[in-house]
Amino acid sequence: MSKRKNELRSDAELATVIRSASVEDFFERGKKIAREADSAKPIRPERIISFEDPVELLDYLELEAIRKRSQLTEESAATLAEEIDREVWSNVKSKLSG
């Protein structure tokens, strides 16, 4: 049995499109998908991350690049978060009791 062209793909197989787009573009894309569904056309799976502000898009891409280069593990991030929580609590506790 051959795979259909428009068959749902797993997240790993689905490409992500990252772009700058307006709110109007977002709703127009939604209307296009709704028209396809209404006419019983298969809807192509897609993952799109869009930003109205190009600066936010650049910030996102920079953050993703940093995340990919990071050596921080989940375990060390949890430990660091606990240390920060303890330090913040000790600072806040003195202000609350004083």
PLY file of the C-alpha trace (Angstrom):
ply
format ascii 1.0
element vertex 98
property float x
property float y
property float z
element edge 97
property int vertex1
property int vertex2
end_header
0.00 0.00 0.00
1.49 3.35 -1.01
1.36 6.40 1.21
-1.03 9.08 0.11
0.56 12.42 -0.70
-1.55 14.36 1.82
-1.42 11.81 4.63
-0.65 13.27 8.05
3.03 13.31 8.86
4.69 13.02 12.23
6.07 16.18 13.82
9.59 15.03 12.96
8.70 14.87 9.24
6.80 18.16 9.16
8.87 21.15 8.07
8.55 24.38 10.04
8.16 27.66 8.17
9.21 30.75 10.14
8.27 34.08 8.64
7.11 37.63 9.19
3.39 38.04 8.42
0.57 40.36 9.31
-2.58 39.50 11.24
-4.42 39.82 7.93
-2.10 37.18 6.41
-2.86 34.87 9.33
-6.63 35.13 8.87
-6.37 34.85 5.09
-4.45 31.59 5.50
-7.17 30.35 7.87
-9.91 31.25 5.37
-8.04 29.41 2.60
-7.83 26.28 4.75
-11.53 26.58 5.61
-12.42 26.85 1.90
-10.35 23.73 1.17
-12.11 21.86 3.96
-15.54 23.02 2.74
-14.79 21.73 -0.75
-13.58 18.38 0.66
-10.05 18.97 -0.58
-7.31 17.38 1.49
-5.62 19.86 3.80
-1.85 19.81 3.62
-0.31 19.58 7.10
1.90 22.55 7.87
3.62 24.17 10.82
4.01 27.92 10.45
5.44 30.28 13.05
4.72 33.83 12.02
5.61 37.13 13.61
3.93 40.41 12.81
7.00 42.36 13.93
10.20 41.42 12.04
12.22 42.36 15.16
10.37 39.66 17.14
11.19 37.20 14.35
14.88 38.07 14.61
14.75 37.76 18.42
13.16 34.31 18.08
15.79 33.15 15.58
18.59 34.44 17.83
17.13 32.67 20.85
16.78 29.41 18.89
20.39 29.67 17.73
21.56 30.17 21.34
19.38 27.27 22.53
20.87 24.92 19.93
24.43 25.83 20.97
23.68 25.56 24.68
25.31 22.84 26.74
22.74 23.26 29.51
21.01 20.00 30.41
17.52 19.67 31.88
19.06 18.50 35.15
21.47 21.43 35.48
18.68 23.86 34.51
16.49 22.42 37.29
19.32 22.75 39.80
19.97 26.33 38.73
16.25 27.16 39.01
16.16 25.74 42.56
19.17 27.84 43.55
17.57 30.96 42.09
14.28 30.18 43.87
16.08 29.81 47.22
17.96 33.08 46.75
14.82 34.96 45.68
12.85 33.53 48.61
15.52 34.55 51.11
15.44 38.10 49.72
11.64 38.29 49.71
11.23 36.60 53.11
13.25 39.29 54.89
11.11 42.00 53.28
7.86 40.27 54.24
8.78 39.66 57.86
10.36 43.05 58.41
0 1
1 2
2 3
3 4
4 5
5 6
6 7
7 8
8 9
9 10
10 11
11 12
12 13
13 14
14 15
15 16
16 17
17 18
18 19
19 20
20 21
21 22
22 23
23 24
24 25
25 26
26 27
27 28
28 29
29 30
30 31
31 32
32 33
33 34
34 35
35 36
36 37
37 38
38 39
39 40
40 41
41 42
42 43
43 44
44 45
45 46
46 47
47 48
48 49
49 50
50 51
51 52
52 53
53 54
54 55
55 56
56 57
57 58
58 59
59 60
60 61
61 62
62 63
63 64
64 65
65 66
66 67
67 68
68 69
69 70
70 71
71 72
72 73
73 74
74 75
75 76
76 77
77 78
78 79
79 80
80 81
81 82
82 83
83 84
84 85
85 86
86 87
87 88
88 89
89 90
90 91
91 92
92 93
93 94
94 95
95 96
96 97
